[in-house]
């Protein structure tokens, strides 16, 4: 059986296709993703899903979906977003489908009865993988936009917050990611010229520019739109960073910009480490499992600052699969969901 797991985010839609043998064990995984800004192109979702699967479309037996895109400002409410997304999925696929909810996989009619059960629940899927690796840990998943910090005890996730709003209050969600975070949201001052300079609050540069300047990512990995709509070379990123101080490349040197970026990077990791410590102390946990696009850039650094024992999810998945771990977890949960239905019939 071949199952497609989608994680439909606000900026990126991820795919994992898992081939299960007759015993329900994984034989192989294929992963991919597309940049899809749902705040502008939400009506094109169905076409993107088909495009992601590609030539294997007729070989897919079932589809599982997790999502966070319901929060984009194309939708007046999260309920509206969920209902639009699931309708497009249902209209796109004529095979069994189900959705990751806070209590497991649920079908279309159940989503329609309680849409918020599946709103921003993709961390549920990722935590399933982490719990296989360790029964007592904190999963830290750093994506392009956000960081999930999910406690797992006795083999099950035990997050205190169940919605994004609640998790922002519990430290289990930090709105800081590898690519799309406004630099002005990471720091209010930076070191420059033997002093401290306040930053402009314009959207001049994002975390992708910081990590590009520091060679944490390359131009191809800069997979989101740039703030100024210009290029993705390292020089372009340096120019955008210089504007955060209301400067340009005639005013700030390359070494100035690299020094500033290193400070911003450390501050980003420090803020995430503070949330990790909050979750760790509340749950008496001392081990972190890192995953996501920023697992080796931000998550591991934050875990070390927090003085936690560290394991990368790449000990279980490949690095490429870790980037789309929620999609992998969604496909795994869909496989279990279908098996449960079969066992009950």
Buried (B, 14 or more C-beta within 10 A) or exposed (E): BBBBBBBBBBBBBBBBBBBBEEEEEEEEBBBBBEBBBBEEEBEBBBEBBEBBBEEEEEEBBBBBBBBBBBBBEBBEEBBEBBBBBBBBBBEBBEEBBBBBBBEBBBBBEBBBEBBBBBBBBBBBBBBBBBBBBBEBBBBBBBBBBBBBBBBBBEEEBEBBBBBBEEBBEBBBBBEBBBBBBBBBBBBEEBBBEEEEBEBBEEBBBBBBBBBBBBEBBEEEBBBBBBBEEEEBEBEBBBBBBBBBBEBEBEEBEEEBBBBBBBBBBEBBBBBBBBBBBBBBEBBEBBBBBBBBBBBBBBBBBBBEBBEBEBBBBBEBBEEEBBBBBBBBBBBBBBBBBBEEEEEEE
